[in-house]
Amino acid sequence: MQNTGIELLFEGNNLLRILEGTLNTIQIAFISIFLGLIFGLIFGIIYSSKNKTVRLICRLYLEIFRIIPILVWLFVFYFIVPKFFNIDISGEIVAICVFVLWGIAEIGDITRGAIESITKHNSDVALALGFNKLQLYKYILIPLSFKRIIPGVVNLTTRMIKTTSLVVMIGVVDTIKVGQQIIESNVLKVPDAAFWIYGFIFFIYFIICYPMSKLAKNLENKWNK
């Protein structure tokens, strides 16, 4: 009797392999967002500078990562950079590097917008009390910006988790790659394998991303009030 797609999910170690691929996806996304958050805050502070040259350079960096698709950056870092510098880089490291650079750009812009949305009165009062620039950012601007930054960071995390599906193009074994391997090895004996495997992967992405999306929306609504 021919197996069905749903039986294929629980056949052998297929389910475990998909979950391991999911863990790899989550690791890439969360390491990237963690490093992107740290350096993105610094980038956002620099971007909020009044110096036109500094702002132009920061804007150029931001636009480069917004205009050029992430897939292109993955190919550049995986195929071109190692050959140019004669080094060997794993697909996972390439993925993290690209997503961190993207995260820095996006979180930096979120931070810059949050800082600039704070009324000038707060800065004037702090400066009048004798705060220097470092103290102004440390005790006034960054704490006041934090609530405005968090929803955007949560949204970016959701986008990053979904975008990790592209890492399969550079050989990283993630959820999608594992699903493809299972389908290809069983397509002849289980014609509806793709429906069930990709359906299950869709469900995994949904249960990871939907709560985060709702959290970002709820935080935004709560703090806007």
C-alpha positions as CSV (number, residue, x, y, z in Angstrom):
1,M,0.0,0.0,0.0
2,Q,1.3,3.4,-0.9
3,N,2.3,5.7,1.9
4,T,0.6,9.1,2.3
5,G,2.4,12.4,2.8
6,I,1.4,12.7,6.4
7,E,2.8,9.2,7.2
8,L,6.0,10.3,5.5
9,L,6.4,13.1,8.1
10,F,6.7,10.4,10.9
11,E,8.7,7.9,8.8
12,G,12.2,7.2,10.1
13,N,13.8,10.4,11.4
14,N,12.1,12.8,8.9
15,L,10.3,14.8,11.6
16,L,13.6,15.1,13.7
17,R,15.5,16.3,10.6
18,I,12.9,19.0,9.9
19,L,13.0,20.1,13.5
20,E,16.8,20.2,13.4
21,G,16.6,22.3,10.2
22,T,14.2,24.6,12.0
23,L,16.6,25.0,14.9
24,N,19.3,26.0,12.5
25,T,17.0,28.5,10.9
26,I,16.2,30.0,14.4
27,Q,19.8,30.1,15.4
28,I,20.9,32.0,12.3
29,A,18.0,34.5,12.8
30,F,18.4,35.1,16.5
31,I,22.2,35.3,16.5
32,S,21.9,37.8,13.6
33,I,19.2,39.9,15.4
34,F,21.2,39.9,18.7
35,L,24.4,41.2,17.0
36,G,22.4,43.4,14.7
37,L,20.7,45.0,17.7
38,I,23.9,45.8,19.5
39,F,25.7,47.3,16.5
40,G,22.5,48.7,15.1
41,L,21.9,50.9,18.2
42,I,25.4,52.3,17.8
43,F,24.8,52.8,14.0
44,G,21.5,54.5,14.8
45,I,23.2,56.9,17.3
46,I,25.8,57.8,14.7
47,Y,23.1,58.2,12.0
48,S,21.3,60.7,14.2
49,S,24.3,63.0,14.0
50,K,23.7,66.4,12.6
51,N,26.9,66.1,10.5
52,K,25.8,65.9,6.8
53,T,28.7,63.8,5.7
54,V,28.1,61.2,8.5
55,R,24.4,61.1,7.7
56,L,25.1,60.7,4.0
57,I,27.5,57.7,4.6
58,C,24.9,56.1,6.9
59,R,22.1,56.7,4.4
60,L,24.2,55.1,1.7
61,Y,24.9,52.0,3.8
62,L,21.2,51.7,4.6
63,E,20.0,52.1,1.0
64,I,22.6,49.6,-0.2
65,F,20.9,46.9,1.9
66,R,17.4,48.0,1.1
67,I,17.9,48.2,-2.7
68,I,20.1,45.1,-3.3
69,P,18.2,41.8,-2.5
70,I,19.5,39.7,0.4
71,L,19.9,36.8,-2.0
72,V,22.5,38.8,-4.0
73,W,24.4,39.6,-0.8
74,L,24.4,35.9,0.1
75,F,25.9,35.1,-3.3
76,V,28.5,37.9,-3.0
77,F,29.7,36.8,0.5
78,Y,29.6,33.1,-0.4
79,F,31.1,33.0,-3.9
80,I,33.0,36.3,-4.4
81,V,34.4,37.3,-1.0
82,P,36.1,33.9,-0.2
83,K,37.6,33.8,-3.7
84,F,38.8,37.4,-3.6
85,F,40.5,37.0,-0.1
86,N,41.4,33.3,-0.6
87,I,39.5,32.2,2.5
88,D,37.0,29.4,3.3
89,I,33.7,30.5,4.9
90,S,30.8,28.1,5.7
91,G,27.3,28.9,4.5
92,E,26.1,29.4,8.1
93,I,28.8,32.1,8.8
94,V,28.0,33.8,5.5
95,A,24.3,33.8,6.3
96,I,24.9,35.3,9.8
97,C,27.3,38.0,8.4
98,V,24.8,39.0,5.8
99,F,21.8,39.1,8.2
100,V,23.9,41.0,10.8
101,L,24.8,43.7,8.2
102,W,21.1,43.9,7.2
103,G,20.0,44.0,10.8
104,I,22.5,46.8,11.6
105,A,21.1,48.9,8.7
106,E,17.4,48.3,9.6
107,I,17.8,48.6,13.4
108,G,20.0,51.7,12.9
109,D,17.3,53.4,10.9
110,I,14.7,52.4,13.5
111,T,16.9,53.8,16.3
112,R,17.6,57.0,14.3
113,G,13.9,57.6,13.8
114,A,13.2,56.9,17.5
115,I,15.8,59.3,18.7
116,E,14.7,62.1,16.3
117,S,11.1,61.6,17.4
118,I,11.9,62.7,20.9
119,T,11.1,66.3,21.5
120,K,14.0,68.7,21.6
121,H,12.8,69.9,25.0
122,N,14.1,66.8,26.7
123,S,17.6,67.3,25.2
124,D,17.6,71.0,26.1
125,V,16.7,70.3,29.7
126,A,19.4,67.6,30.0
127,L,22.0,69.9,28.5
128,A,20.9,72.8,30.8
129,L,21.5,70.4,33.8
130,G,25.1,69.9,32.6
131,F,24.8,66.6,30.8
132,N,27.5,65.9,28.2
133,K,26.7,64.2,24.9
134,L,27.4,60.7,26.1
135,Q,25.2,61.2,29.2
136,L,22.5,62.7,27.1
137,Y,22.3,59.6,25.0
138,K,22.8,57.2,27.9
139,Y,20.3,58.6,30.3
140,I,17.8,60.4,28.1
141,L,17.6,59.6,24.4
142,I,18.2,55.9,24.4
143,P,15.9,55.1,27.4
144,L,13.1,57.2,25.9
145,S,13.7,55.6,22.4
146,F,13.6,52.1,23.7
147,K,9.8,51.7,23.6
148,R,9.8,53.0,20.1
149,I,12.6,50.6,19.0
150,I,11.3,47.3,20.4
151,P,8.2,46.8,18.1
152,G,10.4,47.4,15.0
153,V,13.0,45.0,16.2
154,V,10.4,42.3,16.8
155,N,9.0,42.9,13.3
156,L,12.5,42.7,11.9
157,T,13.1,39.4,13.7
158,T,10.0,38.0,12.1
159,R,11.1,39.1,8.6
160,M,14.6,37.7,9.2
161,I,13.2,34.3,10.2
162,K,11.2,34.2,7.0
163,T,14.1,35.4,4.9
164,T,16.4,32.7,6.2
165,S,14.6,30.5,3.7
166,L,17.0,32.0,1.1
167,V,20.1,30.4,2.8
168,V,19.2,27.1,1.0
169,M,20.7,28.7,-2.1
170,I,24.2,28.7,-0.5
171,G,24.0,25.1,0.8
172,V,22.9,25.7,4.3
173,V,20.8,22.9,5.7
174,D,17.7,24.7,7.0
175,T,14.0,23.8,7.2
176,I,13.5,24.2,3.5
177,K,16.6,22.3,2.5
178,V,15.6,19.3,4.7
179,G,12.1,19.4,3.3
180,Q,13.4,19.4,-0.3
181,Q,15.7,16.4,0.5
182,I,12.8,14.4,2.0
183,I,10.5,15.2,-1.0
184,E,13.1,14.3,-3.6
185,S,13.9,11.0,-2.0
186,N,10.2,10.0,-1.7
187,V,8.5,11.7,-4.7
188,L,8.1,8.5,-6.6
189,K,6.5,6.4,-3.8
190,V,4.6,9.3,-2.2
191,P,3.1,11.6,-5.0
192,D,1.6,14.1,-2.5
193,A,4.9,14.4,-0.4
194,A,5.4,18.0,-1.4
195,F,1.9,19.0,-0.2
196,W,2.4,17.6,3.3
197,I,6.1,18.4,3.8
198,Y,5.7,22.0,2.7
199,G,2.4,22.3,4.5
200,F,4.1,21.2,7.7
201,I,7.0,23.7,7.1
202,F,4.4,26.4,6.5
203,F,2.9,25.5,9.9
204,I,6.3,25.8,11.6
205,Y,6.9,29.2,10.2
206,F,3.4,30.3,11.2
207,I,3.7,29.2,14.8
208,I,7.1,30.9,15.1
209,C,6.3,34.2,13.3
210,Y,2.6,34.9,14.1
211,P,3.0,35.3,17.9
212,M,6.0,37.6,17.3
213,S,4.0,39.6,14.8
214,K,1.1,39.9,17.3
215,L,3.5,40.9,20.1
216,A,5.0,43.7,18.0
217,K,1.5,45.0,17.1
218,N,0.4,44.9,20.7
219,L,3.5,46.6,22.0
220,E,3.1,49.3,19.4
221,N,-0.6,49.9,20.2
222,K,0.1,49.9,23.9
223,W,3.0,52.3,23.8
224,N,1.3,54.6,21.3
225,K,-1.5,55.1,23.8
